[in-house]
Amino acid sequence: MKKSKLLLSLSSVALLAGLTGCGAVKGAEYKPGTAVKVGLICLHDAASTYDKNFIDALTEAAKNLGTKVEFTTDCLLTGVNEDEHCYDAAKDLVKKGCNVIFADSFGHQDYMLQAAKEWPTVQFCHATGTNAKTAKLANYHNAFASIYEGRYLAGYAAGLRLLADQYKTGSVSAEIPNMKVGYVGAYPYAEVKSGYTAWFLGVRAAFADVMVDPAKVTMDVRFTNSWYDPAAEQAAAKALIDGGCVLISQHADSMGAPGECEKNNIPNVTYNIETKTECPNTYLAYSRINWAPYYENVVKSLFDGKAIDGEKNNNWTGSLATNSVQFNVNWNNVVKNVPAAMKDTALNSLQLAFEAKKLALENDLAKVFDTSKFTVGGKEVTTYLADTDGDFKGDTEVIVKGTDLAPSFFNESYYCSAPYFDLDIDGINLPKSN
């Protein structure tokens, strides 16, 4: 709107300020012991597997919490872009009396922070973000989970499938050929790099565990530059298949890649969604973040009159131990190509290997980003300053030095909840352009 040529009086300016700022909408004062009213802001709707995961988890949490929580359909706002519409959505939820507001996409964070500053009586919880650590507001929080552990295990299952395909005489053949796997990623962000690197290391770990050179496996990556673009994800999967990839995973939110894999009979590992029904011939495994424990933690803490616990610098990181990281393996497809006479033996052996790997992670006896398991430019990484506060500058040493009993490792999602592993390790081939 163009400015009027008439000057507004100071009293008029003051009146306008009172109508448009914080005074126009007042956040509800929460009283412990009463139902916590919850709102959720989603980038897309339930057609996106990523957003559906958040929606389903909040529905589950609300059921588990019973009378401690109030969550109604009018407090679920979907299709909220990563711009001022997020602030408008937060304001709408404040007007509806929500005591805590969750948002599910990285690009929402600046607008959630803006809202948190404006309405200090309302709790704002942002998933995947990085700025709560520096904002230092009592009512603004970031949350994520160690999903890299789930991706690693899903990658391990994928590696077992590649090995199982080599069963010849009751065991894995010593003459395993070089293989290339593929990965459909959304953006070249740390969150995506952390995920595909963990998955790739899981694939290679399966080879190493049976004394096969893990370098026999390499990986091509294609980016779609979108969190949700079915056509682009399908095209990326096709390009990977055409490029010789024999197994594909993804960090993308539609059925585009899994559908293309099923069409071409290429084994597929998904994220946030199990495709056993849609892709019966190719679905191998999936991993996902289970957000229900976080929702329940936040609501219970408010209900009991406590600060949101389990936090460090206003960050919360779920794990396998908190049931925040979940996965599933379709063992029938893992041993799909094993000769019938050997299937039972192969299945038992592979399941035991998988369970041992899972228990090692759960009991902190193994690290996904063990620095002895990867190199960058042909060298082991011995020191690295990672960006743990979202300012795009390395600020924190994240390599934990090993001992005689434990390896050195990259300490992912410890200093803030959002992933900050952004190394480009050897064996992963990144596109010069998509």
C-alpha positions as CSV (number, residue, x, y, z in Angstrom):
1,M,0.0,0.0,0.0
2,K,1.3,3.4,-0.9
3,K,1.8,5.9,1.9
4,S,-0.7,8.7,2.2
5,K,0.5,12.2,1.6
6,L,-1.1,13.2,4.9
7,L,1.0,12.8,8.0
8,L,-0.5,10.7,10.7
9,S,-0.5,12.2,14.2
10,L,1.5,10.5,16.9
11,S,-1.7,9.5,18.6
12,S,-2.9,7.7,15.4
13,V,0.4,5.9,15.1
14,A,0.1,4.7,18.7
15,L,-3.4,3.5,18.1
16,L,-2.4,1.6,15.0
17,A,0.5,0.0,16.9
18,G,-1.9,-1.2,19.6
19,L,-4.1,-2.8,17.0
20,T,-1.5,-4.6,14.9
21,G,1.1,-5.9,17.4
22,C,1.1,-8.2,20.3
23,G,-1.8,-6.4,21.9
24,A,-4.2,-7.5,19.1
25,V,-3.8,-11.2,20.0
26,K,-2.9,-12.3,23.5
27,G,-1.5,-15.8,24.0
28,A,-3.4,-17.9,26.5
29,E,-1.9,-18.3,30.0
30,Y,-1.5,-22.0,30.7
31,K,-2.6,-23.4,34.0
32,P,-0.8,-26.7,35.0
33,G,-3.1,-29.6,35.5
34,T,-5.5,-28.5,32.7
35,A,-5.7,-29.9,29.2
36,V,-2.9,-28.6,27.0
37,K,-4.2,-27.3,23.8
38,V,-1.9,-28.2,20.9
39,G,-1.5,-26.9,17.4
40,L,0.5,-28.3,14.5
41,I,1.8,-26.4,11.4
42,C,2.8,-28.6,8.4
43,L,4.5,-27.7,5.2
44,H,2.3,-30.1,3.1
45,D,-0.7,-32.3,3.9
46,A,-0.9,-36.0,4.5
47,A,-0.1,-36.8,0.9
48,S,3.5,-36.1,1.8
49,T,4.9,-39.0,3.8
50,Y,7.0,-36.6,5.8
51,D,4.1,-34.5,7.0
52,K,1.8,-37.5,7.4
53,N,4.4,-38.8,9.9
54,F,4.0,-35.8,12.1
55,I,0.2,-35.8,11.8
56,D,-0.1,-39.5,12.7
57,A,2.3,-39.2,15.6
58,L,0.4,-36.3,17.1
59,T,-2.9,-38.2,16.7
60,E,-1.2,-41.2,18.5
61,A,0.2,-39.0,21.2
62,A,-3.2,-37.3,21.8
63,K,-4.7,-40.8,22.2
64,N,-2.0,-41.8,24.7
65,L,-2.3,-38.6,26.7
66,G,-6.1,-38.7,27.1
67,T,-7.5,-35.8,29.0
68,K,-4.1,-34.1,29.4
69,V,-4.3,-32.8,25.8
70,E,-6.7,-31.1,23.5
71,F,-6.1,-31.5,19.7
72,T,-8.8,-30.7,17.3
73,T,-8.9,-30.6,13.5
74,D,-9.0,-26.8,13.3
75,C,-5.6,-26.7,15.1
76,L,-4.0,-28.8,12.3
77,L,-2.8,-26.3,9.6
78,T,-1.4,-27.9,6.5
79,G,0.1,-26.5,3.3
80,V,1.9,-23.7,5.2
81,N,4.7,-22.3,3.2
82,E,8.1,-21.5,4.6
83,D,7.5,-17.8,4.6
84,E,5.3,-15.2,6.4
85,H,2.4,-17.7,6.1
86,C,4.0,-19.7,8.9
87,Y,3.9,-16.6,11.2
88,D,0.2,-16.1,10.2
89,A,-0.5,-19.7,10.9
90,A,1.1,-19.4,14.4
91,K,-0.9,-16.3,15.1
92,D,-4.1,-18.1,14.1
93,L,-3.3,-21.0,16.5
94,V,-2.5,-18.5,19.3
95,K,-5.9,-16.9,18.7
96,K,-7.5,-20.3,19.0
97,G,-6.0,-20.7,22.4
98,C,-3.2,-23.2,21.7
99,N,-0.7,-23.5,24.6
100,V,2.0,-25.2,22.5
101,I,2.5,-25.0,18.7
102,F,4.6,-27.4,16.7
103,A,6.0,-26.8,13.2
104,D,7.5,-29.5,11.0
105,S,9.8,-27.9,8.4
106,F,13.2,-26.3,8.5
107,G,12.1,-23.2,6.7
108,H,9.5,-22.4,9.3
109,Q,12.0,-21.6,12.0
110,D,12.5,-17.9,11.5
111,Y,8.7,-17.3,11.6
112,M,8.3,-19.6,14.6
113,L,11.0,-17.6,16.4
114,Q,9.2,-14.4,15.5
115,A,6.0,-15.7,17.0
116,A,7.8,-17.0,20.1
117,K,9.1,-13.5,20.8
118,E,5.7,-12.0,20.3
119,W,3.8,-14.5,22.5
120,P,6.0,-15.5,25.5
121,T,3.1,-17.3,27.2
122,V,2.9,-19.9,24.4
123,Q,5.4,-22.7,23.8
124,F,6.8,-22.9,20.2
125,C,8.4,-26.2,19.3
126,H,10.2,-26.5,15.9
127,A,11.4,-29.7,14.4
128,T,14.7,-29.9,12.4
129,G,15.7,-26.3,13.3
130,T,18.9,-24.9,14.6
131,N,18.3,-21.4,16.1
132,A,16.8,-22.3,19.6
133,K,20.4,-22.7,20.9
134,T,21.3,-19.1,20.2
135,A,17.8,-17.6,20.7
136,K,17.8,-18.6,24.3
137,L,14.0,-18.1,24.8
138,A,12.3,-20.1,27.5
139,N,9.3,-20.7,25.1
140,Y,11.2,-21.7,22.0
141,H,12.6,-25.1,21.3
142,N,14.2,-27.3,18.6
143,A,13.8,-31.0,18.3
144,F,15.0,-33.9,16.2
145,A,16.0,-37.5,16.6
146,S,19.0,-39.7,15.9
147,I,17.4,-40.9,12.7
148,Y,20.9,-41.6,11.3
149,E,20.8,-44.7,13.5
150,G,17.6,-45.9,11.8
151,R,19.0,-45.1,8.3
152,Y,22.2,-46.9,9.2
153,L,20.2,-50.0,10.1
154,A,18.0,-49.7,7.0
155,G,21.3,-49.5,5.0
156,Y,22.6,-52.5,6.8
157,A,19.5,-54.4,5.7
158,A,20.1,-53.2,2.2
159,G,23.6,-54.5,2.3
160,L,22.4,-57.9,3.5
161,R,20.1,-58.0,0.5
162,L,23.1,-57.4,-1.8
163,L,25.0,-60.1,0.0
164,A,22.1,-62.5,0.0
165,D,21.8,-62.2,-3.8
166,Q,25.3,-63.7,-3.9
167,Y,24.5,-66.9,-2.1
168,K,25.8,-69.8,-4.2
169,T,26.8,-72.8,-2.1
170,G,25.2,-72.0,1.3
171,S,27.2,-68.9,2.0
172,V,28.2,-65.6,0.5
173,S,30.4,-66.0,-2.6
174,A,33.9,-64.7,-2.2
175,E,33.7,-63.3,-5.7
176,I,31.3,-60.5,-5.1
177,P,31.3,-57.9,-7.9
178,N,31.5,-54.2,-7.5
179,M,28.1,-52.7,-6.9
180,K,26.6,-49.3,-7.1
181,V,23.6,-48.1,-5.0
182,G,21.7,-44.9,-5.4
183,Y,20.1,-42.3,-3.3
184,V,17.3,-39.7,-4.0
185,G,17.9,-36.7,-1.8
186,A,15.9,-33.6,-1.4
187,Y,18.6,-30.9,-0.9
188,P,22.3,-31.0,-0.3
189,Y,21.7,-30.0,3.4
190,A,23.4,-31.4,6.4
191,E,20.2,-33.2,7.4
192,V,20.2,-35.1,4.0
193,K,23.9,-35.6,3.9
194,S,23.9,-37.1,7.4
195,G,21.1,-39.4,6.4
196,Y,22.5,-40.7,3.2
197,T,26.0,-41.1,4.6
198,A,24.6,-43.1,7.5
199,W,22.7,-45.3,5.1
200,F,25.7,-45.8,2.9
201,L,27.9,-46.7,5.9
202,G,25.2,-49.2,6.9
203,V,25.4,-50.9,3.5
204,R,29.2,-51.0,3.6
205,A,29.1,-52.4,7.2
206,A,27.2,-55.5,6.0
207,F,30.0,-56.2,3.6
208,A,32.7,-55.6,6.2
209,D,31.0,-57.9,8.7
210,V,31.5,-60.9,6.3
211,M,35.0,-59.9,5.4
212,V,34.1,-58.5,2.0
213,D,35.9,-55.3,1.0
214,P,33.3,-52.5,1.7
215,A,34.9,-50.4,-1.0
216,K,33.1,-52.8,-3.5
217,V,30.0,-50.6,-2.8
218,T,29.8,-47.0,-4.1
219,M,26.8,-44.7,-4.2
220,D,25.4,-42.2,-6.6
221,V,23.3,-39.3,-5.3
222,R,20.7,-37.2,-7.1
223,F,19.0,-34.2,-5.6
224,T,15.5,-33.0,-6.4
225,N,15.8,-29.6,-4.7
226,S,12.4,-30.1,-3.2
227,W,11.1,-31.8,-0.1
228,Y,8.1,-33.1,-2.0
229,D,8.0,-33.4,-5.8
230,P,6.7,-36.8,-7.0
231,A,7.7,-36.3,-10.6
232,A,11.3,-35.1,-9.7
233,E,11.7,-38.0,-7.3
234,Q,10.6,-40.5,-9.9
235,A,12.9,-38.9,-12.5
236,A,15.9,-39.0,-10.1
237,A,15.2,-42.7,-9.3
238,K,15.1,-43.4,-13.1
239,A,18.3,-41.6,-13.7
240,L,20.0,-43.6,-10.9
241,I,18.6,-46.9,-12.3
242,D,19.8,-45.9,-15.8
243,G,23.2,-45.2,-14.4
244,G,23.6,-48.7,-13.1
245,C,22.4,-48.5,-9.5
246,V,21.1,-51.9,-8.3
247,L,19.4,-50.7,-5.1
248,I,18.0,-47.3,-4.2
249,S,17.1,-45.4,-1.0
250,Q,15.7,-41.9,-0.5
251,H,15.2,-38.8,1.6
252,A,12.2,-37.5,-0.2
253,D,8.5,-37.4,0.7
254,S,6.5,-39.1,-2.0
255,M,6.0,-42.4,-3.7
256,G,7.9,-41.2,-6.8
257,A,11.1,-43.1,-6.2
258,P,9.6,-46.3,-4.7
259,G,7.1,-46.4,-7.6
260,E,9.9,-46.2,-10.2
261,C,11.8,-48.9,-8.4
262,E,8.9,-51.2,-8.3
263,K,8.3,-50.6,-12.0
264,N,12.0,-51.5,-12.8
265,N,12.2,-54.3,-10.1
266,I,14.9,-52.4,-8.2
267,P,15.1,-53.0,-4.4
268,N,14.1,-49.9,-2.5
269,V,14.6,-48.5,1.0
270,T,12.1,-45.8,2.0
271,Y,11.8,-43.0,4.6
272,N,8.7,-42.4,6.7
273,I,6.6,-44.9,4.9
274,E,6.4,-48.7,4.6
275,T,5.6,-49.6,1.0
276,K,5.1,-53.3,1.4
277,T,1.6,-53.1,-0.1
278,E,2.4,-50.6,-2.9
279,C,5.8,-52.1,-3.8
280,P,5.5,-55.8,-2.9
281,N,8.4,-56.9,-5.1
282,T,10.9,-54.3,-4.2
283,Y,10.3,-52.9,-0.7
284,L,13.2,-53.8,1.6
285,A,13.1,-51.5,4.6
286,Y,12.2,-48.1,5.9
287,S,13.1,-45.9,8.8
288,R,11.3,-42.9,10.4
289,I,11.3,-40.6,13.3
290,N,8.5,-41.3,15.7
291,W,7.5,-37.9,17.0
292,A,4.9,-39.2,19.5
293,P,7.5,-39.5,22.4
294,Y,8.4,-35.8,21.9
295,Y,4.8,-34.6,21.8
296,E,4.1,-36.6,24.9
297,N,7.1,-35.3,26.7
298,V,6.2,-31.6,26.0
299,V,2.6,-32.0,27.0
300,K,3.3,-34.0,30.2
301,S,5.9,-31.5,31.2
302,L,3.5,-28.5,30.8
303,F,0.7,-30.5,32.5
304,D,2.9,-31.2,35.5
305,G,4.1,-27.6,35.7
306,K,7.7,-28.4,34.8
307,A,10.1,-27.1,32.1
308,I,10.3,-29.2,29.0
309,D,12.8,-31.7,30.2
310,G,15.4,-33.7,28.5
311,E,16.7,-30.5,26.8
312,K,20.2,-29.1,26.2
313,N,20.4,-25.5,25.0
314,N,16.6,-25.7,24.3
315,N,17.2,-28.8,22.1
316,W,15.7,-32.3,22.4
317,T,17.1,-35.3,20.6
318,G,15.2,-38.6,20.6
319,S,16.9,-41.9,20.0
320,L,16.4,-45.7,19.6
321,A,16.2,-45.8,23.4
322,T,13.3,-43.4,23.5
323,N,11.5,-45.2,20.7
324,S,11.9,-42.0,18.6
325,V,13.7,-43.9,15.8
326,Q,11.8,-46.7,14.2
327,F,12.4,-49.0,11.3
328,N,11.1,-52.1,9.6
329,V,12.7,-54.8,7.4
330,N,10.9,-56.9,4.9
331,W,13.0,-60.1,5.3
332,N,11.1,-61.9,2.5
333,N,12.5,-59.5,0.0
334,V,16.0,-59.5,1.6
335,V,16.4,-63.2,0.8
336,K,14.2,-63.1,-2.3
337,N,16.8,-64.3,-4.7
338,V,18.4,-66.9,-2.4
339,P,17.9,-70.5,-3.7
340,A,15.0,-72.2,-2.0
341,A,17.1,-74.9,-0.4
342,M,19.3,-72.2,1.3
343,K,16.7,-69.7,2.3
344,D,16.1,-70.7,5.9
345,T,19.8,-70.9,6.6
346,A,20.4,-67.5,4.9
347,L,17.5,-65.9,6.7
348,N,18.6,-67.0,10.1
349,S,22.1,-65.9,9.6
350,L,21.2,-62.5,8.2
351,Q,18.7,-61.8,10.9
352,L,21.2,-62.7,13.6
353,A,23.7,-60.3,12.1
354,F,21.1,-57.5,11.9
355,E,20.1,-58.0,15.5
356,A,23.7,-57.9,16.7
357,K,24.2,-54.6,14.8
358,K,21.0,-53.1,16.3
359,L,22.0,-54.1,19.9
360,A,25.5,-52.7,19.4
361,L,24.0,-49.3,18.5
362,E,21.4,-49.4,21.3
363,N,24.0,-50.2,23.9
364,D,26.5,-47.6,22.6
365,L,29.0,-50.3,21.6
366,A,29.1,-49.0,18.1
367,K,29.0,-45.6,16.4
368,V,27.4,-44.9,13.1
369,F,30.0,-42.3,12.2
370,D,33.0,-44.3,13.4
371,T,35.9,-42.3,11.8
372,S,37.8,-45.5,11.1
373,K,35.0,-46.5,8.7
374,F,35.3,-43.7,6.2
375,T,37.7,-41.2,4.7
376,V,37.5,-37.8,3.1
377,G,40.0,-37.2,0.3
378,G,41.7,-40.5,1.2
379,K,42.3,-39.5,4.8
380,E,40.7,-40.3,8.1
381,V,39.0,-37.3,9.7
382,T,40.7,-36.5,13.0
383,T,39.2,-33.0,13.7
384,Y,36.2,-31.1,12.5
385,L,34.5,-27.9,13.5
386,A,30.8,-28.3,12.7
387,D,28.0,-25.7,12.5
388,T,25.9,-26.4,15.6
389,D,24.1,-23.1,15.9
390,G,22.8,-22.5,12.4
391,D,25.1,-19.6,11.4
392,F,26.8,-21.6,8.6
393,K,30.2,-21.4,10.4
394,G,32.1,-24.2,12.1
395,D,32.0,-23.5,15.8
396,T,32.2,-26.8,17.7
397,E,34.8,-29.7,17.6
398,V,32.7,-32.8,17.0
399,I,35.3,-35.5,16.6
400,V,35.5,-37.5,19.9
401,K,38.9,-39.1,20.3
402,G,38.9,-42.8,20.7
403,T,40.5,-45.1,23.3
404,D,41.9,-48.6,23.3
405,L,38.3,-49.8,23.9
406,A,36.3,-47.4,21.7
407,P,36.8,-45.8,18.3
408,S,36.9,-42.1,17.4
409,F,33.6,-40.9,16.1
410,F,31.8,-37.9,14.7
411,N,29.4,-36.9,17.5
412,E,26.3,-36.2,15.5
413,S,23.2,-34.4,17.0
414,Y,24.8,-34.1,20.4
415,Y,25.6,-30.3,20.6
416,C,22.2,-29.5,19.0
417,S,19.4,-31.7,17.9
418,A,19.5,-30.9,14.2
419,P,22.0,-33.0,12.1
420,Y,25.2,-31.2,11.3
421,F,27.2,-34.0,9.6
422,D,28.0,-32.4,6.2
423,L,31.2,-34.2,5.2
424,D,31.4,-35.5,1.6
425,I,33.0,-38.9,2.2
426,D,34.8,-41.1,-0.3
427,G,32.7,-43.6,-2.2
428,I,29.7,-41.3,-2.5
429,N,29.4,-39.7,-6.0
430,L,27.7,-36.4,-5.9
431,P,26.2,-34.9,-9.1
432,K,27.9,-32.0,-10.8
433,S,24.4,-30.9,-11.6
434,N,21.0,-32.6,-11.8
